[in-house]
Structures are given as C-alpha cells and as structure tokens.
Amino acid sequence: MIEKHIKIIIDEKACKKCGLCIAFCPRKVYVSSEDGRPAVARLSACTNCKLCELRCPDYAIVVGGEDDE
C-alpha cells in the first residue's frame, strides 16, 4: 500500500472564520480554534477530497498532496 502525503495550508490573513470548511469536511479533519479559525486536528483522516478548498469563499485553504512515482 502506498502511503499518501497530504498537506493543508490555511491562509490566516484571508480566512474570515466562516466555518464552512469545518461544516463541509466529511471526515471531520478540522476543528474550530479558540479564535474561531479552522485548525487541522486529524490530518490522517483527510482523503484529499478538497471540499473544504472548493467551499471556502475566501480561497483561504489549499489542499495538496505529493504524487508518488
């Protein structure tokens, strides 16, 4: 089995704390931090579906992975 490497970048300056990424994530990867911004809590659960990235109205989330050759 090939191990996948997923990276999630949250632009804190662009994020307006709407919570859509938390609400739309089917695997509950995100939690709300004390200041209301999303925080990655379960990176290993991420399936790279990019629903959080697609739903973010501020383009504050980028989900990427390394392609294994």
QUIHUFEN-V967196 format. One line per field, one symbol per residue. ss: DSSP state (H for helix, E for strand, C for the rest). phi: phi as a letter, one per 20 degrees, with the letter a starting at -180 (. if undefined). burial: + if it has 16 or more other ideal C-beta (glycine too) atoms within 10 Angstrom, else -. A space follows every 50 residues. Layout:
ss = ???
phi = ???
burial = ???
This chain:
ss = CCCCEEEEEECCCCCCCCCHHHHHCCCCCEEECCCCCEEECCHHHCCCCC HHHHHCCCCCEEEEEECCC
phi = .eeeddcdddeffefdmfnffffeffdlfdcefgenefcfdcgfefdmfm ffffeffdleccdbbeeee
burial = -----+-+-+----+----+++--+---++------++-+-----+---+ +++--+---++-+------
